[in-house]
Amino acid sequence: MIQTIDELTYKINGCAMKVHNTLGNGFQEVIYQRCLAIELKREGISFVREQEHTIYYQGINVGTRRADFVVEEKVIIELKALVNLEDVHLAQAKNYVVAYDFPIGLLINFGATSLQFKKIFNPKYNLKSSKSNNPVNPDSDNYGKDGKIQNPNSFGSDPNPLKDNKH
């Protein structure tokens, strides 16, 4: 069944509320992540946990980031278990939404007495655009649904020129 992003985020919020009402606050983030995964499965919502994504700076691979959840290839979820969310957490979540080139992200904090739920919009997302306006991942159009580069030559001969030496 196709659902709108608003319907999907509403269902995700309901799953998060169920977890918070059951556990309360005070656990580590990974516990909430596991419980949210259980609730998402029960609701029939498809997701991937800890999906790695390459981050680009001006078209150059500079590293990777793992989103807590990628839901139905539409929504990024970043979880926290903090006493209170701060602006830096909102900025971080916004950067992930832009980097993944998704229209919406959710920042969910289980650490407060009441569940904190923030919907983050990607100001650079343009569904009708033929070329991405994404400065973090300017070649996002070169990626297929599987996350693999469809046109590897767009990055030059070396897709990762900034290889770190392992210490």
C-alpha positions, 0 to 999 in steps of 0.5 A: 500500500502506497502511503504519503510521507506524512502518513509514514511519519505519523506511523513512525511517531506512533511506534516511537510513542509506544516504545517510550510509553513502555520503557520510559526514559533512561536507557541507552540509545541502542535499546530504543533502536532495537525496540523501535525496530520491533515496532516498525516490523509489527506495523509492516514498515520496511526499514534498514538499520545502520545503513552506511552512506558515503558523504561527499565534499564537492564531489569527493568521497570524504567518508561515511555516515550511518543513519540509525534508520532508513525507512521505506527509502523515503525517511531518515531517522536519527535517534537520541537518548538525551535529557534534552535535544539541542540545536547541534542535534537538529543541525546534525539530523538536517545534514544527514537528510541533505547527505542522503538526499531524502525529503524528510528526516525525523529526530526522535529523542527517547531520553527526555521525560516526554518523547521529543519528535522533530520533523526535519525538511530537506531544503535542497530536495527537489523531486522534479530536478534533473540534477541534484542541488545537494552540496554534500552529495552533488552526484546523488543522481548517479546512485541507484536504489541499491545505493551503488554508483551508476556512473562511477566515472563521474568521480574521476579515475579514483572514487576515493582519493582521500584514503586514510592510512590505518594506524 
